[in-house]
Amino acid sequence: MKKSYKIEVDCANCANKMEEAAKKTEGVKDAVVNFMALKMNVEFEEGVDYKAVMQNVLKNCKKVEDDCEIFL
């Protein structure tokens, strides 16, 4: 399953950090952050609870960029 989320981030480098953190989150198959569009596209592993996975993605992103936001 793929879903798209609106994000808030200050710079392209921060967006790259968010993308890497999202990709390393368990349950995420792939993630792409588009800084210009302020969007994060996430592809989830089969059979996962995507809402719970996205809570973990947000936590992991906050670790690398504490003022970022993902609108779940």
Beta strands, then each sheet from edge to edge (+ up, - down):
strand 1: 2-8
strand 2: 28-34
strand 3: 39-44
strand 4: 69-71
sheet 1: 2+ 3- 1+ 4-
end
